[in-house]
Amino acid sequence: MNTFIILHYQVYKDTIECVNSIFDSIKRDDYNIVIVDNHSPNNSSLILQDKYKDNPKVTVLEQRKNLGFAKGNNVGCQYAFENYNPDFYIVINNDTIIEDRMFVDQIQKIYKQTDFDMLGPCIWSINDRVDQNPVPNPTDSMKKSFKALIYNILLFVLNFINKDTLLIEYVDNKRKLKNKKRHTCIEEFETNQAVKLHGAAIIFSKKYYLKYHNAFDPRTFMYGEEDILYSRVRRHELTAIYNPDLKILHKEDAASNSVITSNQLRRRFKFKHSIWSSFVLLRIYIAKY
């Protein structure tokens, strides 16, 4: 059994498109879909419940408050564990689209070859025309996590005078000198390499879930989950691999954009929650020493 976990917030058209892409592409019976509504204020959960009320493959879970990314996905995984005990927990954003008819077959094939804890596909950004996996430059030390915390605090403060974009532009230009943009899915990879995976689509194996009983560290609300997950990978020597034989399309940030229309306020929202996530990550690395 394979369970797709989809976190929903407000943008029901994206969620329906994501679910339809699964129905259209996955031509096998051993899967189900769990949609976690993160307390959408526009009552879009009612639209989803009504649409899928007669479909035994889809369950819509309505939350009483917005739990954020990590806890919201964890709720979906816990429900899947208690009701289906799947072999794979396929955690995907609601703004993703699956077109690969062999998606689940490839997951099973890769697992037989690698015995992975978590697997990342080629996540093709429709906007930027690049593969977002694996994520470069992980924040993988106490020093880096401290710098990330200071950076996010600076951005948050500068945002109030609308000068945060200057710092972002400066840092991005420095990164571009180090990292060449990837316009195709990476073809060469090491299956045993522990890589930082993009949170838009991660497949967790049953053995991983039985070990941790959650997909993500529940202490964060939004942003920074990938670095915290990567710290878990390194700390416990887990197998986290990227494989371009899997591919998923990503439209990006529809949920957060639906909440805050102002670009400045949207950035402030991100910086605010990134500060806390950076603090959580810093505590993880401090605890090692």
N, C-alpha and C positions, 0 to 999 in steps of 0.2 A: 504494500500500500504506500501511496505517495500523497502527501498533503501540501497544497499550495496555501500559504498564509499571506493574505493581502491586507495591509493596513489602509483603512479608508478615512478620509477627512474631507467632507463637504463636496468634493468634485466627483459626483456620482457618475458623470458621463465617462470620465477616465476609468473609474472602477469597472463599469459595465464593459467598456472596450477591452480592458485587461482580461476580464473573465471570458468574454466572447473569444478572445484570441486563444485562450486555453481550450475552450470547447472546439474551436475550429482546427486546432493543431494537434491536440492529443487524442489520437484515435485508439485508445485502449481504455479499459474499464477500471483499472486499479488505482484510481485517484479520487480525491475530493478537494473541495475548496472551502477555506475558512476566511471569511471577511470580518475584520475587527473594525467596527465603527468607533472612532475616538471621540465620542460625544460631539458629533457635528451639530452646530447650532442651527443649521438650515433644515433640520429634519430629513436629510437625505438618506438616513438609515431606514426610514419608513419606505422610501422609494425602493431601496434594495431589498428590504424584507418582502415587500409586495411582489417584486419582480421574480424573486427566487423561492417564494413560499411553497411552490409545488415541485421544486427541483431538489431531489434527495442528495445531489452531489454538492450543494452549496448551503453553508450555514452562515448566518449573519449574527455576529455578537455585538450588541449595543452596550457601550460602556457609560457609566454614570458621570464620568469626568474624563477630560483629555489626559491620557496617561503618557503622552509623548511617544517617541519612536521605539525605544528599547522596551519599556513596559508593555506598550500596546502589542508589539510583536510577540513578546513573551506570553501574553494572555492567549493569543492565537495558537502558539506552540503548545501551551499547557492543555488547552481544549483538545487539540489534535492528539496529544499523548494519552489523555484520559479516555477519548472516545474511539480513536482509530489505531493508536500505537504504530504510526507509519515507519517505514524504513528510512524515508527521507522527508525532511521538513524544508520545503522550497519556499523561502521567505523572499517575496518580491514586492516592490513598490506598486502602488495602483496606477502609476503613470508609465508602466512598462508594457511591452507587447511581445508575445511569443509567436513566432512564425515557423519555428523548427518542428516538424512533425515527429522527429526522433528525439525530442528533448529529454523525455523521461528515459528512453532506451539508452541514450548517451550517458546519463547520470549513472545508471546501473552498470554500464560497461566500464566507466571510469572508476567506479568504486571497486569493482572486481580487480582492477589493475593496481589501484593505489591504496585502498582501505582508508580513504580520507576521513578527516573529521569535518572539514568544511571545504566547499568547492565554489569557485567563482567562475562564471561564464564570461565570454566577451560581451561587455555591456556597451552597445553602440549608441552613442549620444546622437540623437537626431539633429539637435541644434548645432553642436560643434563638429560633427562628423569625425569623431575620434572614439577609440576604445578607452573606456574609463577604468579598465582592469589590466593588470594589478595596479594598485594605487602607489605611485612613487613617493619617495622621501617620508617614510613613516616616522612618527614621533615616538622613538623607541628607546629613550633613555630619560633619566631624571633631569639632565641638563636641557634636553630638547623640550620636555614637557613644561619645565619652568619658563623657558623662552616663549613657548606657545601661550602660556597663561598671561605673561606680560604683554605679548603681542595683542591678544584679544582684549585685554583691559585698555590698552592704548587705542585700539580701534573703537571700542565702546565710548571712550571719552571724546575722541576726535569726531565721532559721529554727531554729537550734539551741535558742533559748529560746521557740520557737513564737510569736514576735511579728511575723513577716513579713507576716501577713495584715492587720495594722493599717496598714502602709505601703502595701500593695496597695490596700486600701480607700480610703485617702486619695488616692492617685494616680488610681484609677478614678473617684472622685467628681469630681475636677478635669477629667478627660477627658470625662465625661458632660456637663459644662457647655459643652464645645466641640463635641462631636459628637452629633448627634441620631441615635438608633438608626434603622436602616433596616429597615422591616417588609415591604418589597417589593423585588424586584430593580430596580436602577436602570435607568430607561428612557432617560435622556439621558446620552450619553457622547461623547467626542471620540476618533475612531478613531486619530488620530495622536498622542494624548497618551501619554507614557510613564508608566505607573501601576505601583504596587507590587501584585503579584498574590499571592493566597493560595496556599500550597504544597500544599493538599489536591488541587488539580487544575490543572495547567498543560499547555498544548499547545505543544510546540516544533516549529518548522518545520525542514525539511531544511537550508535555507540557514544557519540558526542553528547546527545541530549540526555542519555541515561547517566552520564558522568556529571553534568552540570545542572540539569533540570531547568535550564533556561537557554535561550539563544544568545541574549545580550546581557551585559552587566546592567542591572535595573536601577543604578544610582543616577543615571543621566535622564534628561528630558528629551533633548534633541541636539544633534551635532556631536562629532567626536567619537561616535560609537565604534567606528572602524579602528581607530588607534587603540582604544581600550580592548577591543576584541583581539587585535594583533598582540597586545601585551600578554593576553591569556595564552595565545598560541606559542609565544616564545617562552613564557614562564613554565608551561607544562609540556613543551615540546610536542605540540599538536601538528597534525598534517593539514595545512591550509594551502590548497593549490588553485592555480588558474589553468583553465583548459579552453582554448578557443574553439574546440569542437562543439561547444555549447554557445549559443548566441541569443541575446535578448535585446530588444530596442528600448531606449529610455528617452522619455520626453522631458523629464526633469522639473522639479519644484512647483508642480501645479498646486499642491495642497497649501504650502506656505504662501504662495502668491495669492491664493484665494482669500486668505485671512487678512493680509496687509497689502494694500494697493500702492502705498508710498514706498518708493525705492529706499529712501533714507530710513524709514521706520522698519522696513523689512530687514535691512542690514543690521539695525540696532537690535532687533529681535534675535538675529543669528549670533551677534557678538555676545549678547547677554547670556544665552544658553551655552555658547562655546566657552565662556569664562568658567562656568561651573564644570563642564565636561573636562576642561584642561586641569582644573583643580582635582577632580576625581582621578585623572590619569597620574598627576603628580603624586598623589597620596599612594597610588599603587607602586610607583617606583621607589618612593621613600621607604615603604614598608619592606622592600627587599633588603635594605641596608640596616 
